[in-house]
Amino acid sequence: MKHLPLLFLLLLTPFFAPAQILNDPAAQQTVTKVLDNAYNYEFTEAGTYLRQLQARYPQSPVVPVLRALILYWQHLPISESRTMTNQYVQQVDAAIKGVEKLIEKDENDPEAIFLGLTAHGYMAMKHNFDNESLKAVGESRKAYVYMKDGFKLMDKNVEFYFSTGLYNYYVERYPIDHPVVKPFMVFFKDGDIGLGLRQMETAAKRALFTRPEANLYLAHIYVKHETNFPKAVEHLDYLVDHYPKNPIFLLRYVEALLLAGRYPEADSALKRLKTMQHKLLPAAINTFEGMLAEKAEKNDAEAARFYQASLKQPVNIAFTQEEHGLAYAGLARIAARANNPTQAKAYYKKTLDITEYKFLIREAKAYR
């Protein structure tokens, strides 16, 4: 989740169920099954339930939105496949056109607000992964229109606690980390970091459709910005318990356990992670093995071997580049203990070139 445009960070949201489906218990249950299976990497089952939903609501933009969600998780990172990216764009385009038809009938239609926010957020994500910053910002601006309507609906629909909380947090946090954007923030409604966290916590506990994403984003925030590793573990506990087949959730869980100093649990979770197959895992697994060797076993030689192995593996900027930052920081600590300050400084410089984790930035800058 690195290098995302501000508006994208504020507006990237998971699927929101449209109002008419929220009033249809059978359809609501079907949507839940689609989401649960997609997050748990059971894509065949997710597709089966999606076809049931399409038969019941053939004209609803919810169908292409969910299909885009399935494509996103099934082919993560989707930006590495042009074929899958094109299919994803087709589904998001179909959703946007469906939303526009709903808006023509009623600009206050909650279904249009839900799905307009989601579809434009998904398109912004695609443009961001393709380094099309101007297009990403353009889509994000369109989503912001729907988000402002969502502020008013939060008390009526708990699903909006996530998007509202995400906005309140990042509209304040982002200028702190990137002062150059402060002059442009006058165009945005003021936020509140503490309130944003509380609102996302509400979604993480009470929401139905946005609960997985709320837990994932909170875990990310608690690691990257807040340096509250126990809270990150708490939210990832929920995800790995409910979606044990999702390798990305388990990857984040192992990382959080290691950072929290819960090494026996991390070792056990890492063993599970090593049984999974995913292109994003090799670098992370080596970094985690290195952290265990360094922190739990106090074996610097073994740790260095794993860290170096991690650095030879490719990473994805959006998902696993921080694992290289952790590896460089580990090598820096090992060099410092070996009384090699020149090498330690060189490794910490590489850490700073990569990481956006606040605790790693502080560690690297503090070394003299």
C-alpha positions in Angstrom: 0.0 0.0 0.0 2.8 2.4 -0.9 2.9 5.5 -3.0 -0.9 5.8 -3.4 -2.3 9.2 -4.4 -3.9 11.0 -1.5 -7.4 10.9 -2.9 -7.0 7.2 -3.7 -6.0 6.4 -0.1 -9.0 8.3 1.1 -11.5 6.8 -1.3 -10.4 3.2 -1.9 -13.2 1.3 -0.3 -14.4 -2.3 -0.4 -17.8 -3.3 -1.8 -20.8 -1.7 -0.2 -24.1 -3.6 -0.5 -26.8 -1.6 -2.3 -29.8 -0.5 -0.3 -32.3 -2.8 -2.1 -30.2 -5.8 -1.3 -29.9 -4.7 2.3 -33.7 -5.1 2.4 -33.6 -8.5 0.9 -32.3 -11.0 3.5 -31.8 -13.8 0.9 -29.8 -11.6 -1.4 -27.8 -10.2 1.5 -26.8 -13.7 2.5 -25.8 -14.5 -1.0 -23.6 -11.3 -1.2 -22.0 -12.4 2.1 -21.2 -15.8 0.7 -19.6 -14.2 -2.4 -17.4 -12.0 -0.3 -16.5 -14.7 2.2 -15.5 -17.1 -0.5 -13.5 -14.5 -2.4 -11.6 -13.3 0.6 -10.9 -17.0 1.5 -9.5 -17.7 -2.0 -12.4 -20.0 -2.9 -13.1 -18.4 -6.2 -15.2 -21.2 -7.8 -17.6 -21.0 -4.9 -17.7 -17.2 -5.1 -18.6 -17.4 -8.8 -21.4 -19.8 -8.1 -23.0 -17.5 -5.5 -22.4 -14.5 -7.8 -24.4 -16.2 -10.6 -27.2 -16.7 -8.2 -27.2 -13.0 -7.3 -27.1 -12.0 -11.0 -30.2 -14.2 -11.6 -32.0 -12.3 -8.9 -30.7 -8.8 -9.7 -29.6 -8.9 -13.4 -29.4 -5.1 -13.9 -27.7 -4.2 -10.6 -24.2 -2.7 -10.8 -23.5 -4.9 -7.7 -22.8 -7.8 -10.1 -19.9 -6.3 -12.0 -18.5 -4.7 -8.8 -18.4 -8.2 -7.2 -16.9 -9.7 -10.3 -14.2 -7.1 -10.2 -13.5 -7.9 -6.6 -13.1 -11.6 -7.4 -10.7 -10.8 -10.2 -8.7 -8.6 -8.0 -8.1 -11.2 -5.3 -7.8 -14.2 -7.7 -5.0 -12.5 -9.7 -3.3 -10.4 -7.1 -1.3 -8.4 -8.0 -3.6 -7.9 -10.9 -1.5 -5.1 -12.4 1.1 -7.8 -13.5 -1.4 -9.3 -16.0 -2.7 -7.1 -18.8 -5.3 -9.7 -19.7 -6.8 -9.8 -16.2 -6.5 -6.0 -15.8 -8.5 -5.6 -19.0 -11.2 -7.9 -17.7 -11.2 -6.0 -14.4 -11.6 -2.7 -16.2 -14.5 -4.1 -18.2 -16.4 -5.0 -15.1 -15.7 -1.7 -13.4 -16.8 0.2 -16.5 -20.0 -1.8 -16.5 -20.6 -1.0 -12.9 -20.0 2.8 -13.5 -22.5 2.8 -16.4 -25.0 1.0 -14.2 -24.5 3.6 -11.4 -25.0 6.4 -13.9 -28.4 5.0 -14.9 -29.4 4.9 -11.3 -28.3 8.5 -10.8 -30.4 9.6 -13.8 -33.5 8.2 -12.0 -32.6 9.4 -8.5 -29.4 11.3 -7.6 -30.1 10.5 -3.9 -30.4 6.7 -4.5 -28.4 5.0 -1.8 -27.6 2.1 -4.1 -26.0 4.6 -6.6 -24.0 6.2 -3.8 -22.7 2.9 -2.5 -21.7 1.5 -5.8 -20.5 4.8 -7.3 -18.1 5.2 -4.5 -16.9 1.7 -4.9 -16.6 1.5 -8.7 -14.7 4.8 -9.0 -12.4 3.7 -6.1 -11.7 0.4 -7.9 -10.9 2.3 -11.2 -8.6 4.6 -9.2 -6.8 1.6 -7.9 -6.2 0.2 -11.4 -4.8 3.6 -12.6 -2.6 3.8 -9.5 -1.1 0.3 -10.1 -0.4 1.3 -13.7 1.3 4.5 -12.6 -1.4 6.6 -14.3 -1.5 9.2 -11.5 -3.7 11.8 -13.3 -6.3 9.2 -14.2 -6.2 7.9 -10.6 -6.8 11.3 -9.2 -9.6 11.9 -11.7 -11.4 8.8 -10.6 -10.8 9.6 -7.0 -12.5 13.0 -7.4 -15.5 11.3 -8.8 -15.6 9.0 -5.9 -15.3 11.9 -3.5 -18.7 13.2 -4.6 -20.2 10.0 -3.5 -18.2 9.9 -0.3 -19.6 13.3 0.8 -23.0 11.8 0.5 -21.9 8.8 2.5 -20.9 11.1 5.4 -24.6 11.8 5.9 -25.6 8.1 5.7 -23.2 6.8 8.3 -25.7 6.9 11.2 -28.2 5.0 9.1 -25.8 2.4 7.7 -22.9 1.0 9.7 -21.1 0.1 6.4 -20.3 3.8 6.0 -18.2 3.9 9.2 -15.3 2.5 7.3 -15.1 4.9 4.4 -15.9 7.9 6.7 -13.3 6.8 9.2 -10.7 6.2 6.5 -11.3 9.7 5.3 -11.1 11.3 8.7 -7.8 9.5 9.4 -6.0 10.1 6.2 -7.1 13.6 5.4 -5.1 14.6 8.6 -2.4 11.9 8.5 -1.3 12.4 4.9 -0.3 16.1 5.1 1.7 15.2 8.3 3.8 12.7 6.3 3.8 14.8 3.1 3.8 18.5 4.0 4.0 19.6 0.4 0.3 18.8 -0.1 -0.8 21.0 2.8 -1.8 24.0 0.6 -4.2 21.8 -1.3 -5.9 20.4 1.8 -8.2 23.5 2.0 -10.4 21.9 -0.6 -11.1 19.0 1.7 -13.4 18.7 4.7 -11.3 18.6 8.0 -10.8 15.2 9.5 -9.8 13.8 12.9 -7.2 11.1 13.4 -8.6 9.7 16.6 -12.2 9.9 15.4 -11.2 8.2 12.2 -9.7 5.3 14.1 -12.7 4.9 16.3 -15.0 4.9 13.2 -13.0 2.3 11.5 -12.9 0.2 14.7 -16.7 0.4 14.7 -16.8 -1.0 11.1 -14.2 -3.7 12.1 -16.5 -4.9 14.8 -20.1 -4.2 13.6 -20.1 -4.0 9.8 -21.1 -6.9 7.6 -19.8 -6.2 4.2 -16.9 -3.8 5.0 -15.7 -5.7 8.0 -12.8 -7.5 6.3 -11.4 -4.4 4.7 -11.8 -2.4 7.9 -9.7 -4.9 9.8 -7.1 -5.1 7.1 -6.7 -1.3 6.8 -6.6 -0.9 10.6 -3.8 -3.5 10.8 -1.9 -1.6 8.1 -2.4 1.7 9.9 -1.3 0.3 13.3 1.9 -1.1 11.8 2.8 1.7 9.4 1.7 4.8 11.2 0.8 4.1 14.8 3.5 1.6 15.8 0.9 -0.3 17.8 1.7 -3.9 16.9 -0.6 -5.6 19.4 -3.6 -3.8 17.9 -2.5 -4.9 14.4 -2.4 -8.5 15.6 -5.9 -8.1 17.1 -7.3 -7.1 13.7 -5.4 -9.7 11.8 -6.5 -12.4 14.3 -10.0 -11.8 13.0 -8.9 -12.1 9.3 -6.8 -15.3 9.6 -9.5 -16.9 11.7 -12.3 -16.2 9.2 -10.2 -16.5 6.0 -7.5 -19.1 6.7 -6.8 -19.7 3.0 -5.9 -16.1 2.3 -2.1 -15.8 2.0 -2.0 -12.0 2.1 -3.9 -11.9 5.4 -1.6 -14.6 6.8 1.5 -12.8 5.6 0.4 -9.6 7.4 -0.3 -11.7 10.5 3.1 -13.2 10.6 4.7 -9.8 10.2 2.6 -8.2 13.0 3.3 -11.1 15.4 7.1 -10.7 14.8 6.9 -7.0 15.3 4.9 -7.6 18.5 7.6 -9.9 19.8 5.2 -12.9 19.9 7.8 -15.3 18.4 6.4 -18.7 19.1 3.1 -17.7 17.6 4.9 -16.1 14.6 6.9 -19.3 14.1 3.7 -21.4 14.0 2.0 -19.0 11.6 5.1 -18.9 9.4 5.0 -22.6 9.1 1.5 -22.3 7.7 2.5 -19.5 5.4 5.3 -21.7 3.9 2.7 -24.3 2.8 0.9 -21.7 0.7 1.7 -20.9 -3.0 1.7 -17.3 -4.0 4.1 -15.1 -6.0 4.2 -12.5 -3.3 5.4 -14.8 -0.6 9.1 -15.8 -1.2 10.7 -12.5 -0.2 8.4 -12.1 2.8 9.1 -15.6 4.1 12.8 -15.1 4.0 12.5 -11.8 5.8 10.4 -13.4 8.5 12.8 -16.3 8.9 15.5 -13.8 9.3 13.6 -11.9 12.0 13.0 -15.1 13.9 16.7 -16.0 13.7 17.8 -12.6 14.8 15.2 -11.8 17.5 14.2 -15.2 18.9 17.2 -17.3 18.3 19.9 -14.6 18.6 21.7 -16.1 15.6 23.0 -13.2 13.5 24.7 -15.4 10.9 21.6 -17.3 10.2 19.5 -14.1 10.2 21.8 -12.4 7.7 21.6 -15.4 5.4 17.8 -15.2 5.3 17.8 -11.4 4.9 20.2 -11.6 2.0 18.0 -14.3 0.4 15.0 -12.0 0.8 16.7 -9.2 -1.0 17.4 -11.5 -4.0 13.7 -12.1 -4.4 11.4 -9.7 -6.3 8.8 -7.7 -4.4 5.7 -5.8 -5.4 5.8 -2.1 -4.4 2.2 -2.1 -3.3 2.2 -5.2 -1.2 5.6 -6.5 -0.2 8.3 -3.9 -0.6 8.3 -3.2 3.1 9.7 -6.8 3.6 12.9 -5.6 1.9 12.9 -2.6 4.2 12.7 -4.9 7.2 15.5 -7.0 5.8 17.8 -4.1 5.3 17.1 -2.9 8.8 17.9 -6.3 10.1 21.2 -6.4 8.3 22.0 -2.9 9.6 21.5 -4.1 13.2 23.7 -7.1 12.6 26.4 -4.9 11.1 26.2 -2.5 14.1 26.6 -5.4 16.6 29.6 -6.6 14.6 31.2 -3.1 15.1 30.9 -2.3 11.4 29.2 1.2 11.5 30.0 2.0 7.9 28.1 -1.0 6.7 25.3 -0.4 9.2 24.8 3.1 7.9 24.8 1.9 4.3 22.0 -0.7 5.1 20.0 1.9 7.0 20.2 4.2 4.0 18.8 1.5 1.9 16.0 1.1 4.5 15.1 4.7 4.3 15.1 4.5 0.5 12.3 1.9 0.7 10.3 2.0 3.9 7.3 4.0 4.9 7.0 2.3 8.3 7.4 5.0 10.9 9.2 2.8 13.4 11.8 1.8 10.8 12.3 5.4 9.7 12.9 6.4 13.4 15.3 3.4 13.9 17.3 4.2 10.8 17.5 8.0 11.5 18.5 7.4 15.1 21.6 5.3 14.2 24.8 7.3 14.5 
